[in-house]
Amino acid sequence: MKLKELAGILPVEGTFPGDLETGGVSSDSRTIQTGDIFVAVAGTKADGAVYAADAEKRGAAVIVAAKGARLGSPSIPVLSVDDPRRALALLAARLFSGQPETMVAVTGTSGKTSVAAFTRQIWERAGFAAASIGTTGVVAPGRNEYGSLTTPDPVELHRLLSELAKAGVTHASMEASSHGLDQRRLDGVKLAAGGFTNLGRDHMDYHPTVEEYHQAKLRLFDTLLPKGAPAVIFADDPWSQPTIDAAGAAGLEVLTVGRHGDFLRLKRVEHERYRQRAEIEAGGIIHEIDLPLAGDFQIYNALVAAGLAIATGTDAAKALGALEKLKGAPGRLDLVGTTTEGAPIYVDYAHKPDALENVLASVRPFTTGRVVVVFGCGGDRDRGKRPIMGEIATRLADVTIVTDDNPRSEVPETIRAAILAAAPDAVEIADRRAAIREAISMLHAGDTLIVAGKGHEEGQTIGAETFPFSDHEEVRQALRELAA
C-alpha cells in the first residue's frame, strides 16, 4: 500500500513521501520489518520516540510521532500528528482490512467479560457465527485462545478482527477497558452498539480520580459509537444516570436494562443455589427465564448482553430464551466442586472492592451456614483498595483468609498487612495453595467458599517470574486429597 492511500490518517502531501510503499505498522521497534510504519507513542514507562533510531535500523519506511517529539536525526521521513495513539489504531484498521459485520463493545468496572461471553452465546443460539474478545482471550468457531489483556493492542486487535472476518465470523463482542479506551485501542473498530455495566473503584494507579476513570469509560459513547447507535446501559448503578446523560448528549439511542430499565425490565427474581428464576419485561411482554447461574450480578450482566443482542437485530424472544442456556465466563462465580458434605466452592475473579462485595452478597441468600472467603490483592496496583477489600470481606463473610495474589515486585507481607489493617479478625496464610486447602478443610454442610482474585488466571507472578498456578486446579486437588 502506498503511503498516500493513508491520507486522512497521516498528513501526506504531494508525491513524497506519499509514493513510499508500506506493508505494516507497529509501535514496538523490535517488531518492525522492512517497509513498515513506526509509530512513536508515549507509554507509561518510556517514550516511544527513543526507539525511532532502532526502528529505522530495522527497516522502517517512515516514522509517525507527536509534534515536537525528540527523534534524533532520522534519515527517513517523519510525519507529525496530534495523537499518535489514535493514528496507530486507524492505521492498523486500514492495513488489516475487514471486521465482523456486527461489532459491539462493553465497558464498566465489573462484568465486561461475562457480558462479552454472554452476547456471543446469545448470537450463537440465534444462528450467527460469533466471537468474543476480552480478559479470558478469544472464543470463536474453532478457536479458543487464552489472552492477557482486556483490550488488546490496536495492531493485534485489528489483525485479529481481520482474521475473524476472513474465517466467516459475522458478529463479535469485545471488552472495552478504561486503559484501552484512553489509549485509543478501539479506535477504528466499526461498532454497532455499546454497553455499560457499572462503575466502582479500580485502576486508581492509572486514573487520578473516579470521575476521570468514568470519563475514560464514556469515550466509548461520546467518541467511538456513531450517532444514533444503541447504548445499552444497566440502570441500577450509582453511575448509571451520568452514563445515560452522556450517551443521550452524544446522540445515541439509550436503552436501559435492569430493575429500573425501560428496554428490558427485571420484574421479579427468585434465587436458588445454582440458578435464578426471573421475569423480564420486553416490549410489554413478560418472559419467564430460568438463568442457570447464581448471583444478582449474573442476571444484570445477562440483561446487558441480551440488550446488545436485541439492539443489533436478534429477536427478543430468542435472545431472552438463550439466557436459559448460558455458561458462565471462566472464573466468574465458577462452581469448581463440592465437599463430601455438599458445601460448594466457587472461584471468582473479584479483585476489586465492588466485585468482591457483589460476589459475597450473591452467595449469602443460598448459604445456610458460613460464607468463607480466601483472597489477596495484587502488587504494583492500586494500594488504596487493600483495606477497603479487607473491610468488605470481614463484613460480608463469616471467615476471611488473607493470602497472596500476584505480589509482583512488592513485598507480599506489606500487601497482606494493608488488607489486615481493616480485617483484624482475618486469618493470614501467605501460601495461596495452603490457604485454599485450609479453607476447604474447615467447610461443613451449608457453608459456601469463595476463592477470589485470580479467577481464570493460570499463573502467579512473584517478583519478575510467573509460576504455574490455577485456583481451579488447587481446589480440585484439595478435594481429591480430602476425599482420599
C-alpha positions as CSV (number, residue, x, y, z in Angstrom):
1,M,0.0,0.0,0.0
2,K,1.3,3.4,-0.9
3,L,1.6,5.9,1.9
4,K,-0.6,8.4,0.1
5,E,-3.5,5.9,0.4
6,L,-3.4,6.6,4.1
7,A,-4.2,10.3,3.7
8,G,-6.8,11.3,6.2
9,I,-4.9,9.5,8.9
10,L,-1.5,10.9,8.1
11,P,-0.5,14.3,6.8
12,V,0.7,13.0,3.4
13,E,1.1,15.7,0.8
14,G,2.3,15.7,-2.8
15,T,4.2,12.7,-4.1
16,F,6.8,12.5,-1.2
17,P,6.6,10.6,1.0
18,G,3.2,9.6,-0.4
19,D,4.7,7.2,-3.0
20,L,6.5,5.2,-0.4
21,E,5.3,1.6,-0.2
22,T,4.4,0.3,3.3
23,G,3.1,-3.1,4.4
24,G,2.7,-2.9,8.2
25,V,2.6,-0.7,11.3
26,S,3.9,-1.1,14.8
27,S,4.7,0.9,17.9
28,D,7.2,-1.7,19.0
29,S,10.5,-1.1,17.2
30,R,11.5,-4.8,17.8
31,T,8.8,-6.0,15.5
32,I,9.4,-3.6,12.7
33,Q,10.1,-5.1,9.3
34,T,11.3,-3.5,6.1
35,G,8.7,-1.0,4.8
36,D,6.7,-0.7,8.0
37,I,5.5,2.4,9.6
38,F,6.8,3.0,13.1
39,V,4.5,5.0,15.4
40,A,6.3,6.5,18.4
41,V,3.8,6.6,21.3
42,A,4.4,7.8,24.8
43,G,4.0,4.9,27.2
44,T,3.6,4.9,31.0
45,K,7.2,3.8,31.4
46,A,9.0,5.0,28.3
47,D,8.6,7.4,25.3
48,G,8.5,5.5,22.0
49,A,10.5,8.4,20.4
50,V,13.7,7.0,21.9
51,Y,13.2,3.8,19.8
52,A,12.9,5.7,16.5
53,A,16.6,5.0,15.6
54,D,16.1,1.3,16.3
55,A,13.0,1.2,14.1
56,E,15.0,2.9,11.3
57,K,17.8,0.3,11.6
58,R,15.2,-2.5,11.3
59,G,13.9,-1.1,8.0
60,A,11.0,1.3,8.9
61,A,9.9,3.3,5.9
62,V,8.5,6.2,7.9
63,I,8.2,7.4,11.4
64,V,4.9,8.8,12.8
65,A,5.3,10.9,16.0
66,A,3.8,13.6,18.1
67,K,4.5,17.2,17.1
68,G,7.7,18.3,18.7
69,A,8.9,14.7,19.6
70,R,12.6,14.4,20.0
71,L,13.6,11.7,17.5
72,G,17.2,12.5,17.0
73,S,18.2,12.9,13.3
74,P,16.4,10.1,11.3
75,S,17.1,9.8,7.6
76,I,13.6,8.5,6.8
77,P,10.5,10.7,6.5
78,V,8.8,11.8,9.7
79,L,5.1,12.6,9.9
80,S,3.9,14.6,12.8
81,V,0.4,14.1,14.2
82,D,-1.7,15.4,17.1
83,D,-2.5,11.9,18.6
84,P,0.0,9.1,17.7
85,R,-2.1,6.5,19.6
86,R,-5.2,7.3,17.5
87,A,-3.1,7.3,14.3
88,L,-1.7,3.9,15.2
89,A,-5.2,2.4,15.7
90,L,-6.6,3.9,12.5
91,L,-3.5,2.8,10.5
92,A,-4.0,-0.8,11.9
93,A,-7.6,-0.7,10.9
94,R,-6.8,0.4,7.4
95,L,-3.8,-2.0,6.8
96,F,-5.7,-5.0,8.3
97,S,-8.8,-4.7,6.3
98,G,-12.0,-6.5,7.3
99,Q,-14.0,-6.8,10.5
100,P,-17.0,-8.8,11.6
101,E,-20.1,-7.1,10.2
102,T,-21.6,-6.5,13.7
103,M,-19.3,-5.4,16.4
104,V,-20.3,-4.4,20.0
105,A,-18.2,-3.3,22.9
106,V,-19.0,-3.3,26.6
107,T,-17.4,-1.2,29.3
108,G,-17.7,-0.9,33.1
109,T,-15.7,-1.9,36.2
110,S,-17.1,-5.4,36.6
111,G,-19.0,-7.7,34.3
112,K,-17.3,-6.9,31.0
113,T,-16.0,-10.5,30.4
114,S,-19.4,-12.0,31.2
115,V,-21.3,-9.6,29.0
116,A,-19.0,-10.2,26.1
117,A,-19.2,-14.0,26.5
118,F,-23.0,-14.0,27.1
119,T,-23.6,-11.8,24.0
120,R,-21.5,-14.3,21.9
121,Q,-23.6,-17.2,23.2
122,I,-26.9,-15.5,22.5
123,W,-25.8,-14.8,18.9
124,E,-24.7,-18.4,18.6
125,R,-28.1,-19.6,19.7
126,A,-29.7,-17.3,17.1
127,G,-27.6,-18.9,14.4
128,F,-24.8,-16.4,13.9
129,A,-21.1,-17.2,13.6
130,A,-20.0,-15.2,16.7
131,A,-16.8,-14.4,18.7
132,S,-15.9,-12.7,21.9
133,I,-12.7,-10.9,22.8
134,G,-11.5,-10.0,26.3
135,T,-9.7,-10.8,29.5
136,T,-10.1,-14.5,29.1
137,G,-8.9,-14.5,25.5
138,V,-10.6,-15.1,22.1
139,V,-13.5,-17.5,21.6
140,A,-14.8,-18.1,18.1
141,P,-15.9,-21.1,16.0
142,G,-12.9,-23.5,16.1
143,R,-10.9,-21.1,18.2
144,N,-10.4,-20.7,21.9
145,E,-7.2,-18.9,22.9
146,Y,-6.2,-17.6,26.3
147,G,-5.4,-13.9,26.5
148,S,-3.7,-11.5,28.8
149,L,-5.2,-8.1,28.1
150,T,-8.8,-7.0,28.5
151,T,-8.5,-4.8,25.3
152,P,-5.6,-5.9,23.0
153,D,-3.1,-3.6,21.4
154,P,-4.7,-2.0,18.3
155,V,-2.3,-3.7,15.9
156,E,-3.1,-7.1,17.5
157,L,-6.8,-6.2,17.7
158,H,-7.2,-5.3,14.1
159,R,-5.1,-8.2,12.9
160,L,-7.5,-10.5,15.0
161,L,-10.6,-8.8,13.6
162,S,-9.4,-9.3,10.1
163,E,-8.7,-13.0,10.8
164,L,-12.2,-13.5,12.3
165,A,-13.9,-11.8,9.4
166,K,-12.0,-13.9,6.9
167,A,-12.9,-17.0,8.9
168,G,-16.6,-16.2,8.5
169,V,-17.4,-14.6,11.8
170,T,-20.2,-12.1,11.4
171,H,-20.8,-11.0,15.0
172,A,-18.2,-10.1,17.7
173,S,-18.4,-8.7,21.2
174,M,-15.4,-7.3,23.0
175,E,-14.5,-5.7,26.3
176,A,-13.5,-2.0,26.4
177,S,-11.3,-1.3,29.4
178,S,-10.6,2.2,30.6
179,H,-7.0,1.8,29.6
180,G,-8.0,0.5,26.2
181,L,-10.4,3.4,25.6
182,D,-8.0,6.1,27.0
183,Q,-5.1,4.7,24.9
184,R,-7.2,4.6,21.7
185,R,-7.0,0.9,21.2
186,L,-10.6,0.6,20.0
187,D,-10.3,3.5,17.5
188,G,-11.0,2.2,14.0
189,V,-13.4,-0.5,15.2
190,K,-16.7,-0.1,13.4
191,L,-19.1,-0.5,16.4
192,A,-22.8,-1.2,16.0
193,A,-23.6,-0.8,19.7
194,G,-22.0,-0.3,23.1
195,G,-22.9,-1.4,26.7
196,F,-22.3,-0.2,30.2
197,T,-22.4,-2.4,33.3
198,N,-21.4,-0.4,36.4
199,L,-18.6,1.7,37.9
200,G,-16.6,1.2,41.1
201,R,-13.1,1.7,42.4
202,D,-10.5,0.3,40.0
203,H,-7.2,1.4,38.3
204,M,-6.6,4.2,40.7
205,D,-2.9,3.7,39.9
206,Y,-3.7,4.9,36.4
207,H,-6.6,7.3,36.7
208,P,-6.2,10.2,39.2
209,T,-9.9,10.2,40.3
210,V,-13.0,8.0,39.9
211,E,-14.5,10.8,37.9
212,E,-11.6,10.7,35.4
213,Y,-11.9,6.9,35.4
214,H,-15.6,7.3,34.4
215,Q,-14.7,9.9,31.8
216,A,-12.4,7.3,30.1
217,K,-15.2,4.8,30.0
218,L,-17.5,7.4,28.5
219,R,-15.2,7.7,25.4
220,L,-17.0,4.6,24.1
221,F,-20.2,6.6,24.0
222,D,-19.3,10.1,23.2
223,T,-16.5,9.4,20.7
224,L,-16.5,5.9,19.3
225,L,-20.1,5.0,18.7
226,P,-21.7,6.6,15.7
227,K,-24.7,8.9,16.3
228,G,-28.0,7.0,16.6
229,A,-26.2,3.8,17.6
230,P,-27.8,1.9,20.6
231,A,-26.2,2.3,24.0
232,V,-27.4,-0.5,26.3
233,I,-26.9,0.8,29.9
234,F,-27.5,-1.0,33.2
235,A,-29.9,1.3,35.0
236,D,-29.4,0.3,38.7
237,D,-25.9,1.5,39.4
238,P,-25.0,4.9,41.0
239,W,-23.1,5.8,37.8
240,S,-25.9,4.8,35.5
241,Q,-27.5,8.2,35.2
242,P,-24.3,10.1,34.4
243,T,-23.7,7.5,31.7
244,I,-27.2,7.7,30.4
245,D,-26.9,11.5,30.3
246,A,-23.6,11.4,28.4
247,A,-24.9,8.8,25.9
248,G,-28.0,10.9,25.3
249,A,-26.0,14.1,24.8
250,A,-23.8,12.2,22.2
251,G,-27.0,11.5,20.2
252,L,-27.1,7.7,20.9
253,E,-30.3,5.6,21.3
254,V,-30.3,4.9,25.0
255,L,-31.7,1.5,26.0
256,T,-31.7,0.8,29.8
257,V,-31.9,-2.6,31.4
258,G,-32.4,-3.7,35.0
259,R,-34.9,-3.3,37.7
260,H,-35.3,0.3,36.6
261,G,-34.8,-0.4,32.9
262,D,-37.1,0.7,30.1
263,F,-35.8,-1.6,27.4
264,L,-35.5,-4.8,29.5
265,R,-37.0,-4.6,32.9
266,L,-36.3,-7.1,35.6
267,K,-39.7,-7.6,37.3
268,R,-39.0,-10.4,39.7
269,V,-36.2,-12.8,40.6
270,E,-36.0,-15.8,42.9
271,H,-32.6,-17.0,43.9
272,E,-31.7,-20.7,44.1
273,R,-28.3,-22.3,44.8
274,Y,-27.3,-22.8,41.2
275,R,-29.8,-20.8,39.3
276,Q,-32.3,-17.9,39.3
277,R,-35.8,-17.7,38.1
278,A,-36.6,-14.3,36.6
279,E,-39.4,-12.4,35.0
280,I,-38.2,-9.9,32.4
281,E,-40.4,-7.5,30.6
282,A,-39.5,-6.6,27.0
283,G,-41.8,-4.6,24.7
284,G,-44.8,-5.1,27.1
285,I,-44.4,-8.9,27.1
286,I,-43.3,-10.8,30.2
287,H,-40.7,-13.6,29.7
288,E,-40.1,-16.2,32.4
289,I,-36.5,-17.2,32.4
290,D,-34.5,-19.8,34.3
291,L,-30.9,-18.5,34.4
292,P,-28.5,-21.4,35.2
293,L,-26.2,-19.0,37.1
294,A,-26.2,-17.8,40.7
295,G,-25.8,-14.2,41.8
296,D,-27.6,-10.9,41.1
297,F,-24.7,-9.6,39.1
298,Q,-25.0,-12.6,36.7
299,I,-28.5,-11.7,35.8
300,Y,-27.6,-8.0,35.5
301,N,-24.8,-9.0,33.1
302,A,-27.2,-11.2,31.2
303,L,-29.6,-8.4,30.7
304,V,-26.9,-6.1,29.2
305,A,-25.9,-8.9,26.9
306,A,-29.5,-9.6,25.8
307,G,-29.9,-5.9,25.3
308,L,-26.9,-5.7,23.0
309,A,-28.1,-8.8,21.0
310,I,-31.6,-7.4,20.6
311,A,-30.3,-3.9,19.7
312,T,-28.2,-5.4,16.9
313,G,-31.1,-7.4,15.3
314,T,-31.7,-10.6,17.4
315,D,-35.3,-11.4,18.0
316,A,-36.2,-10.5,21.7
317,A,-37.8,-13.9,22.4
318,K,-34.8,-15.8,21.0
319,A,-32.3,-13.6,22.9
320,L,-34.1,-14.0,26.2
321,G,-34.7,-17.7,25.7
322,A,-31.0,-18.1,25.1
323,L,-30.3,-16.9,28.6
324,E,-31.5,-20.3,29.9
325,K,-28.6,-22.0,28.2
326,L,-25.8,-19.6,29.2
327,K,-22.5,-20.8,30.5
328,G,-20.6,-18.6,32.9
329,A,-17.4,-17.0,31.8
330,P,-14.3,-18.8,33.1
331,G,-13.5,-17.8,36.7
332,R,-16.7,-15.8,37.2
333,L,-18.5,-17.3,40.2
334,D,-17.4,-20.6,38.7
335,L,-18.6,-23.7,40.7
336,V,-15.5,-25.8,40.8
337,G,-16.7,-28.6,43.1
338,T,-18.4,-29.5,46.4
339,T,-17.2,-31.2,49.5
340,T,-18.5,-34.6,50.6
341,E,-20.9,-32.7,52.8
342,G,-22.2,-30.7,49.9
343,A,-20.5,-27.4,50.6
344,P,-20.0,-25.6,47.2
345,I,-16.6,-24.0,46.3
346,Y,-16.6,-21.1,43.8
347,V,-13.6,-19.4,42.1
348,D,-14.2,-15.8,41.2
349,Y,-12.1,-13.1,39.5
350,A,-13.2,-10.5,42.0
351,H,-10.0,-8.4,42.6
352,K,-11.6,-5.0,43.2
353,P,-13.9,-3.8,46.0
354,D,-17.3,-3.7,44.2
355,A,-16.7,-7.1,42.7
356,L,-15.8,-8.7,46.0
357,E,-18.8,-7.2,47.6
358,N,-21.1,-8.4,44.8
359,V,-19.9,-12.0,44.9
360,L,-20.1,-12.3,48.7
361,A,-23.5,-10.8,48.7
362,S,-24.6,-13.1,45.9
363,V,-24.0,-16.3,47.7
364,R,-25.5,-15.3,51.0
365,P,-29.1,-16.0,50.1
366,F,-28.5,-19.7,49.4
367,T,-25.9,-20.2,52.2
368,T,-27.4,-21.7,55.3
369,G,-24.1,-22.0,57.1
370,R,-21.0,-19.8,56.9
371,V,-19.6,-17.8,53.9
372,V,-15.8,-18.4,53.8
373,V,-13.6,-16.3,51.5
374,V,-9.9,-16.6,50.5
375,F,-8.4,-13.6,48.8
376,G,-5.4,-11.3,48.5
377,C,-4.5,-8.2,46.5
378,G,-2.1,-7.7,43.6
379,G,1.2,-5.9,43.9
380,D,2.1,-2.8,41.8
381,R,-1.5,-1.9,41.6
382,D,-3.9,0.4,43.4
383,R,-2.8,0.3,47.0
384,G,-5.8,2.2,48.4
385,K,-8.2,-0.7,47.7
386,R,-6.5,-3.1,50.0
387,P,-8.0,-2.0,53.3
388,I,-11.4,-1.4,51.6
389,M,-11.4,-5.1,50.4
390,G,-10.4,-6.2,53.9
391,E,-13.3,-4.4,55.4
392,I,-15.7,-5.8,52.8
393,A,-14.5,-9.4,53.4
394,T,-14.9,-9.3,57.1
395,R,-18.3,-7.6,57.0
396,L,-19.8,-10.0,54.4
397,A,-18.0,-13.3,55.1
398,D,-18.0,-15.3,58.3
399,V,-14.5,-16.5,57.9
400,T,-11.8,-14.5,56.0
401,I,-8.4,-15.9,55.0
402,V,-6.0,-13.3,53.6
403,T,-3.3,-14.8,51.3
404,D,-1.1,-13.8,48.4
405,D,-2.5,-12.9,45.0
406,N,0.1,-11.7,42.4
407,P,2.6,-9.8,44.6
408,R,4.7,-8.9,41.6
409,S,7.6,-6.6,42.7
410,E,6.1,-5.8,46.1
411,V,6.9,-7.4,49.4
412,P,3.9,-9.8,49.9
413,E,3.8,-9.2,53.7
414,T,3.3,-5.5,53.0
415,I,0.3,-6.2,50.9
416,R,-1.3,-8.6,53.4
417,A,-0.7,-6.1,56.2
418,A,-2.6,-3.4,54.4
419,I,-5.6,-5.7,54.0
420,L,-5.4,-7.0,57.6
421,A,-5.3,-3.4,58.9
422,A,-9.1,-3.3,58.1
423,A,-9.6,-7.1,58.8
424,P,-8.2,-7.7,62.3
425,D,-10.2,-11.0,62.7
426,A,-9.0,-12.5,59.4
427,V,-6.7,-15.5,59.3
428,E,-3.4,-14.8,57.5
429,I,-1.9,-17.7,55.4
430,A,0.7,-16.4,53.0
431,D,0.9,-19.5,50.7
432,R,-2.1,-19.4,48.5
433,R,-2.1,-23.2,48.0
434,A,-2.1,-23.8,51.7
435,A,-4.8,-21.1,52.2
436,I,-7.1,-22.9,49.8
437,R,-6.6,-26.2,51.5
438,E,-7.2,-24.8,54.9
439,A,-10.4,-23.1,53.8
440,I,-11.7,-26.3,52.2
441,S,-10.8,-28.4,55.3
442,M,-13.0,-26.2,57.6
443,L,-16.1,-26.4,55.4
444,H,-19.3,-28.0,56.8
445,A,-22.7,-28.7,55.3
446,G,-24.4,-25.4,54.4
447,D,-21.2,-23.5,54.1
448,T,-20.0,-21.8,50.9
449,L,-16.4,-21.0,49.9
450,I,-15.3,-18.2,47.6
451,V,-11.7,-18.2,46.3
452,A,-11.4,-14.7,44.9
453,G,-9.0,-12.6,43.0
454,K,-7.4,-14.7,40.3
455,G,-10.3,-16.4,38.6
456,H,-9.3,-17.7,35.2
457,E,-5.6,-17.0,35.6
458,E,-3.2,-19.9,35.2
459,G,-0.1,-18.3,36.9
460,Q,1.0,-16.4,39.9
461,T,3.5,-13.6,39.5
462,I,6.1,-13.3,42.2
463,G,8.9,-10.8,41.6
464,A,9.7,-10.9,37.9
465,E,8.7,-14.5,37.4
466,T,5.3,-16.1,36.8
467,F,4.8,-19.6,38.2
468,P,2.1,-22.0,37.1
469,F,-0.9,-21.7,39.4
470,S,-4.6,-22.2,39.0
471,D,-7.2,-21.7,41.7
472,H,-9.4,-24.1,39.9
473,E,-6.8,-26.9,39.9
474,E,-5.8,-26.2,43.5
475,V,-9.4,-26.6,44.6
476,R,-9.8,-29.8,42.7
477,Q,-6.6,-31.2,44.1
478,A,-7.5,-30.3,47.6
479,L,-10.9,-32.0,47.2
480,R,-9.3,-35.2,45.9
481,E,-6.9,-35.2,48.8
482,L,-9.6,-34.8,51.4
483,A,-11.7,-37.5,49.7
484,A,-8.8,-40.0,49.7
